[in-house]
Amino acid sequence: MEMHYSSNENVNNALFFLIFVFMLVIILAKIKLRRTSAPIPPGPFSWPVIGNLLQLRSNPHIKLKNMAQTYGPIMSLRLGARLVVVGLSPKAASEILKTHDSILSARHLSYTHPSSSPKLNKFAIGFAKECNEHWKNLRSICRVGLFSARAVQSQVKIREKNVANLVKYLHTKEGEVVDMSDLIFKLTLNTMGNILFSMDLFEFGPEENHSPGAQLKVLIAKFINLLASPNLADIFPILRRWDIQGKQKMAKDIHEKMFTIWNQTLKERREKKNIIREDFLDTLLDIGFNDDQINHLLLELLLAGTDTTKIIIIWALSNLIKNKNEMYKVRVELQTNIGDKILEESDIMVLPYLQACVKETIRMHPPIPFLLPHRATETCNVMNFTIPKGSQVLVNTWAMANDPSIWDDPSSYRPERFLDSGIDFKGNNFEFVPFGLGRRMCPGLPMAFAQVQYVVVCLVNTFNWFVPRDNDLDELDMEEVYHLAMRKKNPLEVIPRAVNQWIDIMKIGE
């Protein structure tokens, strides 16, 4: 009996020893792993539950740039339960957007956005969660049908005609205050409406409030405001299954109302297949896309092709109006290289100073300061720091654009810095990536850049611009506001007066 007890005791001691050794090995392994694996990027103290939310309530692009002086060119913070990694230097941008592009090219989406739904995400391009084969196929269709050199060239007459319509309308408003922010938005909507489904969404003039674009304009504003307001489900993932704020329902309702604007066109096009418009809708119908696919894809392209384009045009025109010397140089270049002939989009190629003015505008006012949010599909190492799987990853292009170690006197408008510099925004210079890089680089860049330059040069060539109440042009308001994009806080309200009265406006765009 005594021997039996002693035997059990020996067995228990042996098991305890083995368990102790096993636990010791695990603890030592974790200690070693912590010593050998890179830490996550440094960042400010985050409060329990809410993280760093209170520190980023307004102007996050500026606040993160200031934080980088303490924490370095790559840093991290928490927004509720979500880890967010931010790159703020060319080196960080290079590693995030190029070196680790395959791992960091997934998309982080707000749960407000309808594309966060797996059912709808398969119709998305820019908001597709993964760069899978389906996404590649959609992107290829859009590249060939909309963004290739051949496609962009085929759209020239559409862009020229819409600019001509705006110029003609402005001639009727000479000497009056006009809201150029509103007019440029209508111009870009009309251009994309014509390219996508051959529809004028707006008519400039007294009938514009009765045009289909009037409703679309209101719906777009509501949708942007909805996305810009915080969704608790983004901060606390446990709430994802409940739409407690009703934001997903509101976003879905807005989308459905937007679809009705071109649904009749879609229905007629399906019923009369022999009518060929040679627009992108015809391309999608020929491929065999169903109505859901077409509606969501057209809407994403329409929004992407109007908002950022409008923002860049408004900032470019504002900068030239405010900076008289640069405006004068553009006009001298126009007179020297173009002369008295009617401006065409192809003339942009011989206007390097104008191109430099647009590039400088994009540097100073990057339209999407953080690009669209990326997400890590796997854990990776960036600049000797660990980026855990599932992290949201941002690149603060605004911080780089305002870094004096990268740009000489970055707060000054100096287009000359882009003359003969070789710097562009097509992915060759990591200090200047306002449209992204790699798999997620904006595919519509060729189309948008062509339109931006042509609109700006036509408005500069045709009108002198004055500030209301006889204020000096130097006093033109240039205040920014971050609202998903880098917007002009107040509308650009100016007075146009024709420069070249002799121009036969009716010939523009023909």
Disulfide bonds with the S-S distance in Angstrom:
none
